[in-house]
Structure formats: structure tokens, C-alpha cells
Amino acid sequence: MLHLASSFVVLLLGVGLWLRHRVRSLHLRLMISAFVLDVRLVIYIEISRHSVEKVVTGISPMIWFHAEFRGVPLLCYVAMILLGGGILSGRGALRELASQCGSDLRGFTKPEYVTSYMVV
């Protein structure tokens, strides 16, 4: 079930990315939905599996690798929400920074998604 939810987040991110220049209002809604769903998924995993404690106790290198690629997208989500708010309020100069942060988000989401199947 968690993999289905994670796949849905990746789908929302992909569709939102595709719509970013086409339908901005729908892009915004899809991206925020993906961010919220992904954060809720991380919180659920932490509560049900105590994932942070597993990483701290050093179970395996793969779990460390996955945790590293899990944390960065969460930080990118926060940055994207702040940058997106700035862009919507009229500070268009933030677009380039938001674009770079989005590229980072995509770059870290892919290995995180793949490794999530390896650390079950």
C-alpha cells in the first residue's frame, strides 16, 4: 500500500511538472497535493516503523542511502513552496532559483523512489 501511495506521489509530481507552463493553477494544486501527500507518507512511515531510529542504529548502507535521498526532497518541498509563494506575489526573479530547486527535487526523487522498494 505504501508503494502505491509513493507511486501516486511520483505521478502527481510528473503531471504537475508537465502542466507547469500549460495550466499554472492546476500545476500549483497538483504540486501542493504531492508535497502534502508525500510528507504525510513520511510521517506515517516514521510512526509505524520508527524509521529514524533504524537509520541511526545503522542497519545497512542501503537504508542510509535511502534516508539521504529521502531527506533532501523534503527540504526541496519547503523551498519550492516558499519560492512559489514569492513568485506568485510578484517576485519573478525567483523563477530561476525555483527551476533549479525543482531540478534538484527531480534528481533526488528518482533514486529515493527506486530505493524505497529495496528497503522494505
N, CA, C and O atoms as a MOPAC input file, in Angstrom:
PM7 MOZYME 1SCF
protein

 N      0.81200 1    -1.19800 1     0.00000 1
 C      0.00000 1     0.00000 1     0.00000 1
 C      0.86000 1     1.26900 1     0.00000 1
 O      0.52300 1     2.26200 1    -0.64500 1
 N      1.98200 1     1.21600 1     0.73800 1
 C      2.85900 1     2.38200 1     0.78100 1
 C      3.49800 1     2.64200 1    -0.57700 1
 O      3.70900 1     3.79300 1    -0.95800 1
 N      3.80900 1     1.57200 1    -1.30900 1
 C      4.39000 1     1.75800 1    -2.64000 1
 C      3.36600 1     2.36400 1    -3.59800 1
 O      3.72400 1     3.14900 1    -4.47600 1
 N      2.11300 1     2.00800 1    -3.43200 1
 C      1.06800 1     2.59800 1    -4.26100 1
 C      0.94500 1     4.09300 1    -3.97900 1
 O      0.82900 1     4.89500 1    -4.90600 1
 N      0.97000 1     4.46100 1    -2.71600 1
 C      0.90200 1     5.88100 1    -2.35300 1
 C      2.12500 1     6.63000 1    -2.86900 1
 O      2.00200 1     7.75200 1    -3.35900 1
 N      3.29400 1     6.02600 1    -2.76300 1
 C      4.52100 1     6.64800 1    -3.25800 1
 C      4.47900 1     6.79200 1    -4.78000 1
 O      4.91900 1     7.80600 1    -5.32400 1
 N      3.95500 1     5.78700 1    -5.45700 1
 C      3.80800 1     5.86700 1    -6.91800 1
 C      2.83500 1     6.96800 1    -7.30900 1
 O      3.03500 1     7.64900 1    -8.31500 1
 N      1.79200 1     7.14400 1    -6.52400 1
 C      0.82200 1     8.20300 1    -6.79300 1
 C      1.46900 1     9.57900 1    -6.63100 1
 O      1.18800 1    10.49400 1    -7.40500 1
 N      2.32400 1     9.72300 1    -5.63600 1
 C      3.05200 1    10.98600 1    -5.44000 1
 C      3.92700 1    11.27300 1    -6.66000 1
 O      3.94600 1    12.39600 1    -7.16300 1
 N      4.65300 1    10.25300 1    -7.13400 1
 C      5.50600 1    10.43400 1    -8.31300 1
 C      4.65800 1    10.80300 1    -9.52900 1
 O      5.06000 1    11.64300 1   -10.33500 1
 N      3.49800 1    10.18600 1    -9.66200 1
 C      2.59100 1    10.52400 1   -10.76500 1
 C      2.11300 1    11.96900 1   -10.66700 1
 O      2.10100 1    12.69000 1   -11.66500 1
 N      1.72100 1    12.39500 1    -9.46500 1
 C      1.29900 1    13.78900 1    -9.27300 1
 C      2.42600 1    14.76600 1    -9.61200 1
 O      2.19500 1    15.79000 1   -10.25500 1
 N      3.64200 1    14.44400 1    -9.17800 1
 C      4.77900 1    15.30000 1    -9.48400 1
 C      5.02400 1    15.36900 1   -10.98900 1
 O      5.29900 1    16.44200 1   -11.52700 1
 N      4.92500 1    14.22600 1   -11.66800 1
 C      5.13900 1    14.19600 1   -13.11600 1
 C      4.10200 1    14.99200 1   -13.87700 1
 O      4.44400 1    15.76600 1   -14.77100 1
 N      2.84000 1    14.81300 1   -13.53200 1
 C      1.76400 1    15.55500 1   -14.20600 1
 C      1.87200 1    17.04100 1   -13.87200 1
 O      1.68800 1    17.89000 1   -14.74300 1
 N      2.16700 1    17.35100 1   -12.61700 1
 C      2.33600 1    18.75100 1   -12.22900 1
 C      3.47600 1    19.41300 1   -12.96900 1
 O      3.36900 1    20.56800 1   -13.37900 1
 N      4.56600 1    18.69000 1   -13.14100 1
 C      5.70600 1    19.20500 1   -13.89500 1
 C      5.31400 1    19.45700 1   -15.34900 1
 O      5.66200 1    20.48800 1   -15.92400 1
 N      4.60000 1    18.52300 1   -15.92700 1
 C      4.16800 1    18.65200 1   -17.31700 1
 C      3.24600 1    19.86400 1   -17.50600 1
 O      3.26500 1    20.50500 1   -18.55600 1
 N      2.44700 1    20.16900 1   -16.48800 1
 C      1.47200 1    21.26600 1   -16.58300 1
 C      2.03000 1    22.62800 1   -16.16600 1
 O      1.30000 1    23.61800 1   -16.21500 1
 N      3.28600 1    22.71100 1   -15.76200 1
 C      3.79200 1    23.95200 1   -15.17000 1
 C      3.69300 1    25.15300 1   -16.09600 1
 O      3.50600 1    26.27100 1   -15.61400 1
 N      3.81000 1    24.96900 1   -17.40800 1
 C      3.70700 1    26.09900 1   -18.33300 1
 C      2.36100 1    26.11800 1   -19.06300 1
 O      2.06200 1    27.06700 1   -19.78800 1
 N      1.56600 1    25.09400 1   -18.87700 1
 C      0.31000 1    24.98100 1   -19.59800 1
 C     -0.87200 1    25.51900 1   -18.78300 1
 O     -1.59000 1    26.41600 1   -19.22600 1
 N     -1.05400 1    24.96200 1   -17.60300 1
 C     -2.17000 1    25.35300 1   -16.73500 1
 C     -1.58300 1    25.58500 1   -15.34000 1
 O     -1.51300 1    24.66100 1   -14.53000 1
 N     -1.16900 1    26.79900 1   -15.07100 1
 C     -0.45300 1    27.08200 1   -13.81400 1
 C     -1.29600 1    26.81800 1   -12.57500 1
 O     -0.77000 1    26.35200 1   -11.56500 1
 N     -2.58100 1    27.10300 1   -12.63000 1
 C     -3.41100 1    26.88500 1   -11.43500 1
 C     -3.48800 1    25.39700 1   -11.09300 1
 O     -3.45900 1    25.03000 1    -9.91900 1
 N     -3.58700 1    24.54700 1   -12.10600 1
 C     -3.62600 1    23.10600 1   -11.86600 1
 C     -2.24000 1    22.60100 1   -11.44100 1
 O     -2.13600 1    21.70800 1   -10.59900 1
 N     -1.18800 1    23.16700 1   -12.01700 1
 C      0.18600 1    22.83200 1   -11.61200 1
 C      0.35600 1    23.06700 1   -10.11200 1
 O      0.86300 1    22.20700 1    -9.39200 1
 N     -0.06600 1    24.22000 1    -9.66200 1
 C      0.06100 1    24.57700 1    -8.25100 1
 C     -0.68500 1    23.58400 1    -7.35900 1
 O     -0.14300 1    23.11900 1    -6.35500 1
 N     -1.90500 1    23.26600 1    -7.71900 1
 C     -2.70700 1    22.33800 1    -6.91000 1
 C     -2.09900 1    20.93600 1    -6.87900 1
 O     -2.04300 1    20.30000 1    -5.82600 1
 N     -1.64500 1    20.46100 1    -8.03800 1
 C     -1.06100 1    19.12000 1    -8.08800 1
 C      0.23400 1    19.03700 1    -7.28400 1
 O      0.46800 1    18.06100 1    -6.57100 1
 N      1.06200 1    20.05200 1    -7.40300 1
 C      2.33700 1    20.02600 1    -6.69500 1
 C      2.13300 1    20.10700 1    -5.18200 1
 O      2.78400 1    19.38200 1    -4.43000 1
 N      1.25100 1    20.96900 1    -4.74200 1
 C      0.97300 1    21.06000 1    -3.30600 1
 C      0.37300 1    19.74700 1    -2.80100 1
 O      0.71700 1    19.28600 1    -1.71300 1
 N     -0.51900 1    19.14800 1    -3.58500 1
 C     -1.09300 1    17.85500 1    -3.19500 1
 C     -0.01800 1    16.79100 1    -3.07900 1
 O     -0.02500 1    15.99900 1    -2.13600 1
 N      0.91400 1    16.76500 1    -4.04000 1
 C      2.00500 1    15.79100 1    -3.98600 1
 C      2.88600 1    16.02800 1    -2.76300 1
 O      3.28100 1    15.07900 1    -2.08700 1
 N      3.19400 1    17.29500 1    -2.48000 1
 C      4.02600 1    17.61300 1    -1.33100 1
 C      3.35300 1    17.16300 1    -0.03500 1
 O      3.97800 1    16.52000 1     0.80900 1
 N      2.09100 1    17.50300 1     0.11100 1
 C      1.36200 1    17.16300 1     1.34300 1
 C      1.25400 1    15.64400 1     1.49700 1
 O      1.48400 1    15.10700 1     2.58000 1
 N      0.90600 1    14.96400 1     0.42000 1
 C      0.77800 1    13.51300 1     0.48400 1
 C      2.11300 1    12.85500 1     0.81700 1
 O      2.15600 1    11.91300 1     1.60800 1
 N      3.19000 1    13.33500 1     0.23000 1
 C      4.49800 1    12.75200 1     0.48800 1
 C      4.94500 1    12.98200 1     1.92800 1
 O      5.48900 1    12.07500 1     2.55800 1
 N      4.72800 1    14.16100 1     2.44600 1
 C      5.09000 1    14.44300 1     3.84100 1
 C      4.25900 1    13.57400 1     4.78500 1
 O      4.78000 1    13.04200 1     5.76600 1
 N      2.97800 1    13.43200 1     4.48700 1
 C      2.12800 1    12.56800 1     5.32000 1
 C      2.59800 1    11.11700 1     5.26200 1
 O      2.53900 1    10.39600 1     6.25900 1
 N      3.06100 1    10.69800 1     4.09000 1
 C      3.57200 1     9.34800 1     3.92800 1
 C      4.83400 1     9.14100 1     4.77400 1
 O      4.98900 1     8.10100 1     5.41500 1
 N      5.72000 1    10.11700 1     4.77400 1
 C      6.93700 1    10.03800 1     5.59400 1
 C      6.57500 1     9.99200 1     7.07500 1
 O      7.15300 1     9.21200 1     7.83100 1
 N      5.63500 1    10.81200 1     7.48800 1
 C      5.21300 1    10.81400 1     8.89600 1
 C      4.60000 1     9.46700 1     9.27200 1
 O      4.87900 1     8.94000 1    10.34800 1
 N      3.77300 1     8.91200 1     8.40100 1
 C      3.16600 1     7.61000 1     8.66600 1
 C      4.23800 1     6.52200 1     8.80600 1
 O      4.18100 1     5.69500 1     9.71600 1
 N      5.20900 1     6.53500 1     7.89600 1
 C      6.27800 1     5.53500 1     7.94800 1
 C      7.08100 1     5.68600 1     9.23100 1
 O      7.45000 1     4.68800 1     9.84900 1
 N      7.35200 1     6.89600 1     9.63100 1
 C      8.10200 1     7.11700 1    10.87200 1
 C      7.30800 1     6.60900 1    12.08300 1
 O      7.86400 1     5.94900 1    12.96000 1
 N      6.02800 1     6.91500 1    12.12500 1
 C      5.20900 1     6.48900 1    13.26900 1
 C      5.05000 1     4.97700 1    13.30000 1
 O      5.13400 1     4.37100 1    14.36800 1
 N      4.82100 1     4.35900 1    12.14800 1
 C      4.54600 1     2.92400 1    12.13200 1
 C      5.80500 1     2.05200 1    12.16100 1
 O      5.77300 1     0.93600 1    12.67900 1
 N      6.91000 1     2.55500 1    11.60900 1
 C      8.11200 1     1.72400 1    11.50800 1
 C      9.31300 1     2.26000 1    12.28300 1
 O     10.34700 1     1.59500 1    12.35100 1
 N      9.19400 1     3.43100 1    12.85700 1
 C     10.30900 1     4.06500 1    13.57600 1
 C     11.55900 1     4.11400 1    12.69400 1
 O     12.63500 1     3.66500 1    13.08700 1
 N     11.38900 1     4.66300 1    11.51000 1
 C     12.45400 1     4.63800 1    10.50600 1
 C     13.68800 1     5.43500 1    10.91300 1
 O     14.80500 1     5.04100 1    10.57800 1
 N     13.51600 1     6.54500 1    11.62400 1
 C     14.68600 1     7.33500 1    12.02400 1
 C     15.56700 1     6.53500 1    12.97700 1
 O     16.79200 1     6.56600 1    12.86300 1
 N     14.95500 1     5.82200 1    13.91200 1
 C     15.73400 1     5.01700 1    14.84600 1
 C     16.50400 1     3.92500 1    14.11100 1
 O     17.63200 1     3.60600 1    14.48800 1
 N     15.90600 1     3.34500 1    13.06300 1
 C     16.59300 1     2.31400 1    12.28800 1
 C     17.81100 1     2.88800 1    11.58200 1
 O     18.86000 1     2.24700 1    11.52300 1
 N     17.67400 1     4.07800 1    11.05400 1
 C     18.80600 1     4.69900 1    10.36300 1
 C     19.90100 1     5.04200 1    11.34600 1
 O     21.07800 1     4.81800 1    11.06600 1
 N     19.53100 1     5.58400 1    12.49400 1
 C     20.52600 1     5.99500 1    13.49200 1
 C     21.29200 1     4.78700 1    14.02700 1
 O     22.49400 1     4.88000 1    14.27800 1
 N     20.61200 1     3.65900 1    14.20400 1
 C     21.29700 1     2.47200 1    14.71600 1
 C     22.12100 1     1.78300 1    13.64500 1
 O     22.87000 1     0.85700 1    13.95600 1
 N     22.00800 1     2.20000 1    12.40600 1
 C     22.88200 1     1.71400 1    11.34400 1
 C     22.60500 1     0.31400 1    10.86600 1
 O     23.48600 1    -0.54500 1    10.91200 1
 N     21.39800 1     0.07000 1    10.40900 1
 C     21.03900 1    -1.26600 1     9.95000 1
 C     21.82400 1    -1.68400 1     8.71000 1
 O     22.45700 1    -2.73900 1     8.71800 1
 N     21.79900 1    -0.89800 1     7.66500 1
 C     22.51500 1    -1.25800 1     6.44200 1
 C     22.85000 1    -0.00800 1     5.64400 1
 O     22.20800 1     1.02900 1     5.81300 1
 N     23.84500 1    -0.09800 1     4.78200 1
 C     24.18900 1     1.05200 1     3.93700 1
 C     23.03900 1     1.46900 1     3.01300 1
 O     22.88500 1     2.65500 1     2.71900 1
 N     22.23500 1     0.51000 1     2.55700 1
 C     21.12100 1     0.84700 1     1.66900 1
 C     20.09800 1     1.72200 1     2.38500 1
 O     19.54700 1     2.64200 1     1.78100 1
 N     19.83900 1     1.45400 1     3.64300 1
 C     18.89800 1     2.28800 1     4.39800 1
 C     19.46900 1     3.69000 1     4.57800 1
 O     18.73300 1     4.67200 1     4.48300 1
 N     20.76500 1     3.79500 1     4.83600 1
 C     21.39400 1     5.12400 1     4.93500 1
 C     21.27500 1     5.86800 1     3.61600 1
 O     20.93800 1     7.05200 1     3.59100 1
 N     21.55200 1     5.17100 1     2.51900 1
 C     21.46400 1     5.76800 1     1.18600 1
 C     20.04100 1     6.26300 1     0.92900 1
 O     19.84000 1     7.38400 1     0.46200 1
 N     19.06400 1     5.42300 1     1.23500 1
 C     17.66100 1     5.78900 1     1.03300 1
 C     17.28000 1     6.99100 1     1.90500 1
 O     16.59700 1     7.90400 1     1.44000 1
 N     17.71100 1     6.99000 1     3.14500 1
 C     17.37000 1     8.09200 1     4.05800 1
 C     17.95500 1     9.41000 1     3.56700 1
 O     17.32300 1    10.46000 1     3.68400 1
 N     19.14600 1     9.35300 1     3.02600 1
 C     19.76000 1    10.57300 1     2.48500 1
 C     18.94200 1    11.11200 1     1.31800 1
 O     18.70300 1    12.31600 1     1.22000 1
 N     18.51700 1    10.22000 1     0.44000 1
 C     17.72000 1    10.64900 1    -0.71000 1
 C     16.26800 1    10.93200 1    -0.32900 1
 O     15.52200 1    11.48600 1    -1.13600 1
 N     15.85900 1    10.56900 1     0.86400 1
 C     14.51200 1    10.87700 1     1.33600 1
 C     14.47000 1    12.26600 1     1.96900 1
 O     13.47100 1    12.97400 1     1.84300 1
 N     15.52800 1    12.65200 1     2.63800 1
 C     15.54200 1    13.92400 1     3.34600 1
 C     15.63600 1    15.13600 1     2.42800 1
 O     14.97200 1    16.14700 1     2.66100 1
 N     16.44900 1    15.04000 1     1.39600 1
 C     16.64600 1    16.18300 1     0.50900 1
 C     15.35300 1    16.60800 1    -0.19800 1
 O     15.07600 1    17.80600 1    -0.25700 1
 N     14.54100 1    15.67200 1    -0.74100 1
 C     13.28600 1    16.12300 1    -1.34800 1
 C     12.36500 1    16.84900 1    -0.36700 1
 O     11.65600 1    17.77700 1    -0.75600 1
 N     12.37200 1    16.43500 1     0.89300 1
 C     11.53600 1    17.13600 1     1.87100 1
 C     11.98800 1    18.58100 1     2.03600 1
 O     11.15900 1    19.48400 1     2.15100 1
 N     13.30000 1    18.80100 1     2.04800 1
 C     13.81300 1    20.16500 1     2.11300 1
 C     13.48600 1    20.93900 1     0.84000 1
 O     13.16800 1    22.12800 1     0.88500 1
 N     13.56900 1    20.24800 1    -0.29400 1
 C     13.21100 1    20.89500 1    -1.56700 1
 C     11.73600 1    21.28600 1    -1.58800 1
 O     11.37900 1    22.32900 1    -2.13600 1
 N     10.87200 1    20.45300 1    -0.99100 1
 C      9.44600 1    20.79200 1    -0.93200 1
 C      9.24300 1    22.11600 1    -0.21600 1
 O      8.50800 1    22.98300 1    -0.68700 1
 N      9.90100 1    22.26100 1     0.92300 1
 C      9.76400 1    23.50200 1     1.69200 1
 C     10.26900 1    24.68300 1     0.86800 1
 O      9.62300 1    25.72900 1     0.80200 1
 N     11.42000 1    24.50600 1     0.24800 1
 C     11.98200 1    25.58600 1    -0.57900 1
 C     11.05600 1    25.92100 1    -1.74900 1
 O     10.85600 1    27.09500 1    -2.06200 1
 N     10.49700 1    24.90500 1    -2.39000 1
 C      9.61200 1    25.14700 1    -3.54200 1
 C      8.34400 1    25.88200 1    -3.12300 1
 O      7.86200 1    26.74700 1    -3.85500 1
 N      7.80500 1    25.55300 1    -1.97200 1
 C      6.60500 1    26.24500 1    -1.50200 1
 C      6.93100 1    27.71100 1    -1.21700 1
 O      6.16600 1    28.60300 1    -1.58500 1
 N      8.06200 1    27.95900 1    -0.56400 1
 C      8.45400 1    29.34000 1    -0.27800 1
 C      8.76100 1    30.11200 1    -1.56800 1
 O      8.34000 1    31.25800 1    -1.72200 1
 N      9.48700 1    29.48800 1    -2.48100 1
 C      9.81100 1    30.15600 1    -3.74300 1
 C      8.55700 1    30.38100 1    -4.58900 1
 O      8.38900 1    31.43900 1    -5.19600 1
 N      7.68700 1    29.38300 1    -4.62300 1
 C      6.44100 1    29.52200 1    -5.38200 1
 C      5.57600 1    30.64000 1    -4.83600 1
 O      4.95800 1    31.37800 1    -5.60200 1
 N      5.52500 1    30.77300 1    -3.51700 1
 C      4.77900 1    31.87600 1    -2.91000 1
 C      5.36300 1    33.22000 1    -3.30100 1
 O      4.63400 1    34.17500 1    -3.56800 1
 N      6.70100 1    33.28600 1    -3.33200 1
 C      7.35500 1    34.52300 1    -3.75300 1
 C      7.06700 1    34.86200 1    -5.20500 1
 O      6.85500 1    36.02600 1    -5.54600 1
 N      7.06100 1    33.85500 1    -6.05500 1
 C      6.76500 1    34.07800 1    -7.47700 1
 C      5.33400 1    34.55000 1    -7.64700 1
 O      5.06600 1    35.47100 1    -8.41800 1
 N      4.41100 1    33.92100 1    -6.92600 1
 C      3.00200 1    34.32600 1    -7.02000 1
 C      2.77500 1    35.73200 1    -6.49100 1
 O      1.83700 1    36.40700 1    -6.91500 1
 N      3.61800 1    36.18300 1    -5.57200 1
 C      3.45200 1    37.53500 1    -5.03600 1
 C      4.15200 1    38.59100 1    -5.89600 1
 O      4.19300 1    39.76700 1    -5.53300 1
 N      4.69500 1    38.17100 1    -7.02200 1
 C      5.23400 1    39.13600 1    -7.96300 1
 C      6.73900 1    39.21000 1    -8.06700 1
 O      7.25600 1    40.04400 1    -8.81100 1
 N      7.45900 1    38.37100 1    -7.35100 1
 C      8.92300 1    38.38700 1    -7.43600 1
 C      9.37900 1    37.36100 1    -8.47300 1
 O      9.82700 1    36.26500 1    -8.13600 1
 N      9.25300 1    37.74300 1    -9.72800 1
 C      9.58100 1    36.85100 1   -10.83100 1
 C     11.03900 1    36.46000 1   -10.89500 1
 O     11.38300 1    35.47100 1   -11.54200 1
 N     11.90800 1    37.21600 1   -10.23500 1
 C     13.33000 1    36.90000 1   -10.23500 1
 C     13.61200 1    35.56500 1    -9.54600 1
 O     14.69200 1    34.99900 1    -9.71600 1
 N     12.65800 1    35.06000 1    -8.77600 1
 C     12.84200 1    33.78800 1    -8.07700 1
 C     12.61900 1    32.58200 1    -8.98100 1
 O     12.88300 1    31.45100 1    -8.57400 1
 N     12.13600 1    32.80500 1   -10.20400 1
 C     11.82100 1    31.69200 1   -11.10400 1
 C     13.03900 1    30.80500 1   -11.39300 1
 O     12.93000 1    29.57900 1   -11.40100 1
 N     14.17900 1    31.42200 1   -11.62600 1
 C     15.37600 1    30.63500 1   -11.94000 1
 C     15.78500 1    29.77000 1   -10.75000 1
 O     16.15300 1    28.60700 1   -10.92300 1
 N     15.72400 1    30.32400 1    -9.56500 1
 C     16.04700 1    29.56300 1    -8.36300 1
 C     15.03600 1    28.43800 1    -8.14300 1
 O     15.40900 1    27.33300 1    -7.74800 1
 N     13.76000 1    28.71900 1    -8.39800 1
 C     12.72100 1    27.69600 1    -8.26500 1
 C     12.94500 1    26.57900 1    -9.28600 1
 O     12.74300 1    25.40200 1    -8.98500 1
 N     13.35900 1    26.95200 1   -10.47900 1
 C     13.63800 1    25.96200 1   -11.50700 1
 C     14.79300 1    25.05500 1   -11.09200 1
 O     14.73100 1    23.84100 1   -11.28600 1
 N     15.83600 1    25.63500 1   -10.52700 1
 C     16.97800 1    24.83900 1   -10.06100 1
 C     16.57100 1    23.92600 1    -8.91000 1
 O     16.98100 1    22.76700 1    -8.85600 1
 N     15.77900 1    24.44200 1    -8.00800 1
 C     15.31200 1    23.63400 1    -6.88000 1
 C     14.42500 1    22.49000 1    -7.38300 1
 O     14.49000 1    21.37500 1    -6.86500 1
 N     13.60700 1    22.76900 1    -8.38400 1
 C     12.77700 1    21.73100 1    -8.99200 1
 C     13.61500 1    20.64100 1    -9.63800 1
 O     13.28200 1    19.45900 1    -9.55400 1
 N     14.71100 1    21.04500 1   -10.28500 1
 C     15.62700 1    20.06100 1   -10.87800 1
 C     16.25900 1    19.19700 1    -9.79400 1
 O     16.40000 1    17.98500 1    -9.95800 1
 N     16.63700 1    19.82300 1    -8.69400 1
 C     17.18600 1    19.06600 1    -7.56500 1
 C     16.15100 1    18.09600 1    -7.01100 1
 O     16.46800 1    16.95000 1    -6.69300 1
 N     14.92300 1    18.56100 1    -6.89900 1
 C     13.83800 1    17.71200 1    -6.40700 1
 C     13.67100 1    16.49000 1    -7.30300 1
 O     13.57100 1    15.36600 1    -6.81000 1
 N     13.64000 1    16.70400 1    -8.61300 1
 C     13.51500 1    15.58100 1    -9.54400 1
 C     14.71600 1    14.64600 1    -9.43000 1
 O     14.56500 1    13.42400 1    -9.45800 1
 N     15.90300 1    15.22400 1    -9.30300 1
 C     17.10700 1    14.40800 1    -9.21300 1
 C     17.16700 1    13.53300 1    -7.97900 1
 O     17.70600 1    12.42700 1    -8.03000 1
 N     16.62500 1    14.00900 1    -6.87500 1
 C     16.65500 1    13.22600 1    -5.64200 1
 C     15.42900 1    12.33000 1    -5.48500 1
 O     15.48700 1    11.33600 1    -4.76000 1
 N     14.33700 1    12.65600 1    -6.13900 1
 C     13.12500 1    11.85000 1    -6.01300 1
 C     13.27700 1    10.50600 1    -6.71100 1
 O     12.77700 1     9.49200 1    -6.22300 1
 N     13.95900 1    10.49100 1    -7.84400 1
 C     14.10300 1     9.24000 1    -8.60000 1
 C     14.84100 1     8.16000 1    -7.80600 1
 O     14.31000 1     7.05900 1    -7.65900 1
 N     16.05000 1     8.43000 1    -7.28500 1
 C     16.70800 1     7.36400 1    -6.51900 1
 C     15.97500 1     7.03500 1    -5.21600 1
 O     16.01000 1     5.89500 1    -4.75200 1
 N     15.32500 1     8.01300 1    -4.63800 1
 C     14.55300 1     7.74600 1    -3.41000 1
 C     13.42000 1     6.77900 1    -3.71600 1
 O     13.17000 1     5.84800 1    -2.95100 1
 N     12.74200 1     6.99400 1    -4.82500 1
 C     11.63000 1     6.12100 1    -5.20800 1
 C     12.11900 1     4.70300 1    -5.47800 1
 O     11.50500 1     3.73700 1    -5.02300 1
 N     13.22000 1     4.57300 1    -6.21500 1
 C     13.76600 1     3.25200 1    -6.53300 1
 C     14.23700 1     2.53900 1    -5.27200 1
 O     13.94500 1     1.35700 1    -5.08600 1
 N     14.96500 1     3.24100 1    -4.40200 1
 C     15.47300 1     2.58500 1    -3.19700 1
 C     14.37200 1     2.25700 1    -2.19300 1
 O     14.56900 1     1.41700 1    -1.31500 1
 N     13.21200 1     2.91200 1    -2.31300 1
 C     12.12200 1     2.59200 1    -1.38500 1
 C     11.66000 1     1.15000 1    -1.56700 1
 O     11.14400 1     0.54100 1    -0.62900 1
 N     11.84100 1     0.60300 1    -2.75900 1
 C     11.48800 1    -0.79900 1    -2.99600 1
 C     12.54400 1    -1.75400 1    -2.43300 1
 O     12.27100 1    -2.94100 1    -2.24900 1
 N     13.73400 1    -1.24600 1    -2.16100 1
 C     14.82200 1    -2.10100 1    -1.68500 1
 C     14.93300 1    -2.15100 1    -0.16900 1
 O     15.58500 1    -3.04500 1     0.37000 1
 N     14.30700 1    -1.20500 1     0.52800 1
 C     14.48100 1    -1.13700 1     1.98500 1
 C     13.25000 1    -1.54700 1     2.77000 1
 O     13.16700 1    -1.28500 1     3.97000 1
 N     12.30900 1    -2.17400 1     2.12700 1
 C     11.05000 1    -2.53200 1     2.76800 1
 C     11.25100 1    -3.31900 1     3.99000 1
 O     10.28200 1    -3.69900 1     4.64700 1

